[in-house]
Amino acid sequence: MNTSKRVVLFGRAAPRLYINEVAVRDGFQSEAGFVPTEDKIRLVNRLSRTGLAKIEVTSFVSPKAIPNLRDAEQVMRGIDRQPGVRYVALVPNERGSERALACGADEINLVMSIGESHNLANMRMTCEQSLAQFRRVMQVVRGSGMRVNGTVATAFGCPFDGDQPVCRLLWAVEQYLEMGMDSITLADTTGMAHPRQVSEVSRAFLDTFRGVEMTLHFHDTRGMGLANVIAGVAEGVAHFDASLGGIGGCPYAPGATGNICTEDLVHMLLSCGFETGVDLDALIDVAREMPAIVGHPVPGHVLQAGKRTELHARPVAA
């Protein structure tokens, strides 16, 4: 159940919040087994009716690089489009952007790690090489009407190079915006962020790039994911990525676990009185299918414990 009232958090009136689902791409790409195409399509269609703002549907990468997303075209062409939902695909290069255009993606997502070592491990490129490739992608999509989101990965710390200076993060965002990208995601790719850092980074971004749509993408590797969301909300951030069931994780981050869990995130925000536009009960119904789809338990808490409003019968006295 949603509420329309504005909530004051730490002295600031909280905006309407928007939740983006990444499980179908970010989650499924790391699964050991291939998730059948029809299951992906059915999952996206069900998620589309829950009130989510965006769904990252797939990634147009080489099937050799990510075999689990080798059905990218079939999934993107097979889903039902709901008005008000943005359907997104991650692309690595010009060929990927051409495939996304051909399939009618609403938005593409370009990703660069500002930790040089992580970018070399993940993308096999230096940051300058990634930026040069992004410029070529922007030439491909220019005039198409398709939106472009730029993700700054390892924005809150690189597992090889450590914490990244805020000025380097802002430099990367400047490069993205100068190319003409429409929105920015700051990703805690390896789960290193903590709430004070999130507050400082969010404030620096929002003060520097006023009016630019900014999303925060957290992993729960060290148990601080939802606390980091609250820190972002307190600074005025309104867009957050999450993964159904809490699945996913970066394959190039030692010890990394999944993204923050979508149903846990929505449950927390609604419990605090925030407006998300998401039907929590419908979302939980979809999340219940996730263990069967991936073939193993998922780490989401609400699936196991239920909503905080679900009461139980009193124990019978002995």
C-alpha positions as CSV (number, residue, x, y, z in Angstrom):
1,M,0.0,0.0,0.0
2,N,1.5,3.4,-1.0
3,T,1.2,6.7,0.6
4,S,1.1,10.1,-1.2
5,K,2.3,12.2,1.7
6,R,5.8,13.7,1.6
7,V,8.0,12.5,4.4
8,V,10.6,14.7,6.1
9,L,13.9,12.8,6.6
10,F,16.7,14.4,8.5
11,G,15.1,17.8,8.0
12,R,14.6,17.3,4.2
13,A,11.2,16.6,2.5
14,A,11.7,13.4,0.6
15,P,10.7,13.3,-3.1
16,R,8.7,10.6,-4.9
17,L,11.2,7.7,-5.2
18,Y,11.7,5.6,-8.3
19,I,12.8,1.9,-8.3
20,N,14.6,0.3,-11.2
21,E,14.8,-3.5,-11.5
22,V,18.1,-5.1,-12.7
23,A,17.7,-8.8,-11.8
24,V,16.9,-9.9,-15.4
25,R,20.3,-8.5,-16.6
26,D,22.6,-8.0,-13.6
27,G,21.2,-11.0,-11.7
28,F,20.9,-13.6,-14.4
29,Q,24.2,-12.8,-16.1
30,S,26.1,-14.4,-13.1
31,E,23.9,-17.4,-12.7
32,A,25.5,-20.8,-13.2
33,G,22.6,-22.2,-15.2
34,F,20.9,-20.6,-18.2
35,V,17.5,-19.1,-17.4
36,P,15.1,-20.0,-20.3
37,T,14.1,-17.2,-22.6
38,E,10.4,-17.7,-21.9
39,D,11.0,-17.4,-18.2
40,K,12.8,-14.1,-18.7
41,I,10.0,-12.7,-20.9
42,R,7.3,-13.8,-18.4
43,L,9.3,-12.3,-15.5
44,V,9.7,-9.0,-17.2
45,N,6.0,-8.9,-18.2
46,R,5.0,-9.5,-14.5
47,L,7.5,-7.0,-13.2
48,S,6.1,-4.4,-15.7
49,R,2.8,-4.5,-13.9
50,T,4.2,-3.8,-10.4
51,G,4.8,0.0,-10.8
52,L,8.6,-0.1,-11.3
53,A,10.1,2.8,-13.1
54,K,12.7,0.9,-15.2
55,I,13.5,-2.6,-16.0
56,E,17.0,-3.5,-17.2
57,V,16.0,-6.3,-19.6
58,T,19.3,-7.7,-21.0
59,S,22.7,-6.9,-22.3
60,F,23.7,-6.8,-25.9
61,V,27.2,-8.3,-25.4
62,S,28.9,-11.2,-27.1
63,P,27.4,-14.6,-26.2
64,K,30.9,-15.8,-25.6
65,A,31.4,-13.2,-22.9
66,I,28.0,-13.7,-21.1
67,P,26.4,-16.9,-22.3
68,N,23.4,-16.4,-20.0
69,L,22.2,-13.4,-22.0
70,R,22.7,-14.9,-25.5
71,D,19.0,-14.5,-26.1
72,A,19.0,-10.7,-25.8
73,E,17.2,-10.1,-29.0
74,Q,14.5,-12.7,-28.3
75,V,13.8,-11.3,-24.9
76,M,13.7,-7.6,-25.9
77,R,11.5,-8.3,-28.8
78,G,9.2,-10.8,-26.9
79,I,8.3,-8.6,-23.9
80,D,5.1,-6.6,-23.5
81,R,5.7,-2.9,-23.1
82,Q,3.7,-1.1,-20.4
83,P,3.2,2.6,-20.6
84,G,5.4,4.5,-18.1
85,V,8.0,1.8,-17.8
86,R,11.4,2.3,-19.4
87,Y,13.0,-0.8,-20.9
88,V,16.8,-0.7,-20.7
89,A,19.7,-2.7,-22.2
90,L,23.3,-2.6,-21.3
91,V,25.6,-2.3,-24.3
92,P,29.4,-2.5,-24.4
93,N,30.2,-1.0,-27.9
94,E,28.8,0.3,-31.2
95,R,27.6,-3.2,-32.3
96,G,25.7,-3.6,-29.0
97,S,24.0,-0.2,-29.5
98,E,23.0,-1.1,-33.0
99,R,21.4,-4.3,-31.7
100,A,19.6,-2.4,-29.0
101,L,18.3,0.1,-31.6
102,A,17.0,-2.7,-33.8
103,C,15.1,-4.2,-30.8
104,G,13.5,-1.0,-29.8
105,A,15.1,-0.5,-26.4
106,D,14.0,2.7,-24.7
107,E,17.4,3.3,-23.2
108,I,20.9,1.9,-23.3
109,N,23.3,1.8,-20.3
110,L,27.1,2.4,-20.8
111,V,29.4,1.3,-18.0
112,M,32.9,2.4,-17.0
113,S,34.7,1.7,-13.8
114,I,36.7,4.7,-12.5
115,G,39.0,2.3,-10.7
116,E,41.5,1.7,-13.6
117,S,42.4,-1.8,-12.4
118,H,38.7,-2.9,-12.2
119,N,38.0,-1.4,-15.6
120,L,40.9,-3.4,-17.1
121,A,39.6,-6.6,-15.4
122,N,36.0,-6.0,-16.3
123,M,36.2,-4.2,-19.7
124,R,39.7,-5.0,-20.8
125,M,40.2,-1.3,-21.4
126,T,41.7,1.8,-19.7
127,C,39.2,4.5,-18.7
128,E,40.3,6.6,-21.7
129,Q,39.7,3.7,-24.1
130,S,36.2,3.3,-22.6
131,L,35.4,7.0,-23.0
132,A,36.6,6.8,-26.6
133,Q,34.3,3.9,-27.2
134,F,31.4,5.7,-25.6
135,R,31.9,8.6,-28.0
136,R,31.6,6.2,-30.9
137,V,28.4,4.7,-29.4
138,M,26.9,8.2,-29.0
139,Q,27.5,8.8,-32.7
140,V,25.6,5.6,-33.5
141,V,22.5,6.5,-31.5
142,R,22.4,10.3,-32.1
143,G,19.1,11.4,-33.4
144,S,17.4,8.0,-32.7
145,G,15.4,9.2,-29.7
146,M,16.8,6.4,-27.6
147,R,18.0,7.6,-24.2
148,V,21.5,6.9,-22.9
149,N,22.4,6.4,-19.3
150,G,26.0,6.4,-18.2
151,T,27.1,4.3,-15.2
152,V,30.1,5.2,-13.2
153,A,31.1,1.8,-11.7
154,T,33.3,1.4,-8.6
155,A,32.1,4.9,-7.7
156,F,32.4,4.2,-4.0
157,G,35.6,2.2,-4.1
158,C,37.6,-0.2,-6.2
159,P,38.6,-3.7,-4.8
160,F,42.0,-3.3,-6.3
161,D,42.7,0.5,-6.1
162,G,40.7,1.4,-3.0
163,D,38.6,4.5,-2.5
164,Q,38.3,6.8,-5.4
165,P,38.6,10.6,-5.0
166,V,35.3,12.4,-5.4
167,C,36.9,14.7,-8.0
168,R,37.6,11.7,-10.2
169,L,34.0,10.6,-10.0
170,L,32.8,14.1,-10.9
171,W,35.4,14.1,-13.8
172,A,33.8,10.9,-15.2
173,V,30.3,12.4,-14.9
174,E,31.5,15.5,-16.7
175,Q,32.8,13.3,-19.6
176,Y,29.5,11.5,-19.9
177,L,27.4,14.7,-19.9
178,E,29.6,16.4,-22.4
179,M,29.0,13.5,-24.8
180,G,25.2,14.1,-24.4
181,M,24.2,11.3,-22.1
182,D,20.8,11.8,-20.5
183,S,21.2,10.4,-17.0
184,I,23.9,9.0,-14.6
185,T,24.1,6.0,-12.3
186,L,26.7,5.9,-9.5
187,A,27.3,2.2,-8.8
188,D,28.7,0.6,-5.7
189,T,29.8,-2.3,-7.9
190,T,31.7,-4.1,-5.2
191,G,29.7,-3.2,-2.0
192,M,32.3,-0.9,-0.5
193,A,30.0,2.1,0.2
194,H,29.0,3.3,3.6
195,P,26.3,5.8,4.5
196,R,28.6,8.8,5.3
197,Q,30.4,8.3,2.0
198,V,27.1,8.1,0.2
199,S,25.9,11.3,1.7
200,E,29.1,13.1,0.7
201,V,29.2,11.8,-2.8
202,S,25.4,12.4,-3.4
203,R,25.7,16.0,-2.1
204,A,28.7,16.6,-4.3
205,F,26.9,15.3,-7.4
206,L,23.6,17.1,-6.8
207,D,25.4,20.4,-6.1
208,T,27.6,20.1,-9.2
209,F,25.1,18.7,-11.7
210,R,21.8,20.3,-10.8
211,G,18.8,18.9,-12.7
212,V,20.6,15.8,-13.9
213,E,18.8,12.5,-13.2
214,M,21.0,10.4,-10.9
215,T,20.5,6.8,-9.8
216,L,22.3,5.0,-7.0
217,H,23.1,1.3,-7.5
218,F,24.1,-0.5,-4.3
219,H,25.2,-4.0,-3.5
220,D,24.7,-5.5,0.0
221,T,28.2,-7.2,0.2
222,R,28.9,-5.8,3.7
223,G,25.3,-5.4,4.9
224,M,25.1,-1.7,4.4
225,G,23.0,-1.5,1.2
226,L,19.7,-0.3,2.6
227,A,21.4,2.1,5.0
228,N,23.1,3.6,2.0
229,V,19.7,4.1,0.3
230,I,18.5,6.1,3.3
231,A,21.7,8.2,3.2
232,G,21.0,8.9,-0.5
233,V,17.3,9.8,0.1
234,A,18.4,12.2,2.9
235,E,20.4,14.1,0.3
236,G,17.6,14.2,-2.2
237,V,18.4,11.2,-4.5
238,A,15.2,9.8,-5.9
239,H,16.2,6.9,-8.2
240,F,17.6,3.5,-7.0
241,D,18.5,0.2,-8.7
242,A,17.7,-3.1,-7.0
243,S,17.5,-6.8,-7.9
244,L,14.5,-9.1,-7.3
245,G,15.4,-11.6,-4.5
246,G,18.8,-9.8,-4.1
247,I,20.5,-11.8,-6.8
248,G,23.5,-10.7,-8.8
249,G,27.0,-9.6,-8.1
250,C,30.2,-8.5,-9.9
251,P,32.3,-11.4,-11.2
252,Y,35.4,-9.2,-10.9
253,A,35.0,-8.3,-7.3
254,P,36.5,-10.8,-4.7
255,G,33.8,-11.8,-2.2
256,A,31.0,-9.8,-3.9
257,T,27.4,-10.7,-3.2
258,G,24.2,-9.6,-4.8
259,N,22.5,-6.3,-5.3
260,I,20.2,-4.8,-2.7
261,C,16.9,-6.7,-2.8
262,T,14.0,-5.0,-4.6
263,E,11.2,-6.3,-2.4
264,D,13.3,-5.5,0.8
265,L,14.0,-2.0,-0.5
266,V,10.3,-1.3,-1.4
267,H,9.2,-2.7,1.9
268,M,11.6,-0.5,3.9
269,L,10.6,2.7,1.9
270,L,6.9,2.1,2.2
271,S,7.3,1.3,6.0
272,C,8.9,4.7,6.3
273,G,6.1,6.4,4.5
274,F,7.8,7.1,1.2
275,E,5.9,7.0,-2.1
276,T,7.4,4.6,-4.7
277,G,4.5,3.8,-7.0
278,V,5.3,0.1,-6.5
279,D,2.7,-2.5,-5.5
280,L,4.6,-4.3,-2.8
281,D,2.3,-7.3,-2.7
282,A,2.5,-7.8,-6.4
283,L,6.2,-7.5,-6.3
284,I,6.5,-10.1,-3.5
285,D,4.3,-12.5,-5.6
286,V,6.8,-12.2,-8.5
287,A,9.8,-12.6,-6.1
288,R,8.4,-15.9,-4.8
289,E,9.1,-17.4,-8.3
290,M,12.8,-16.4,-8.2
291,P,14.1,-19.5,-6.3
292,A,12.5,-21.8,-8.8
293,I,13.7,-19.8,-11.8
294,V,17.4,-19.7,-10.7
295,G,17.3,-23.1,-9.0
296,H,18.6,-22.0,-5.6
297,P,17.5,-20.0,-2.5
298,V,17.7,-16.2,-2.8
299,P,18.9,-13.9,0.0
300,G,15.9,-11.5,0.2
301,H,14.6,-11.0,3.8
302,V,10.9,-10.2,3.2
303,L,10.4,-13.4,1.3
304,Q,11.6,-15.4,4.3
305,A,10.1,-13.3,7.2
306,G,7.1,-11.7,5.5
307,K,6.1,-8.0,5.7
308,R,6.3,-6.3,9.1
309,T,2.5,-5.9,9.1
310,E,1.9,-9.6,8.8
311,L,0.9,-10.7,12.3
312,H,0.7,-14.3,13.6
313,A,-1.6,-16.1,16.0
314,R,-0.7,-15.9,19.6
315,P,1.0,-19.1,20.9
316,V,-1.3,-21.4,22.8
317,A,-0.5,-21.5,26.5
318,A,0.8,-24.9,27.7
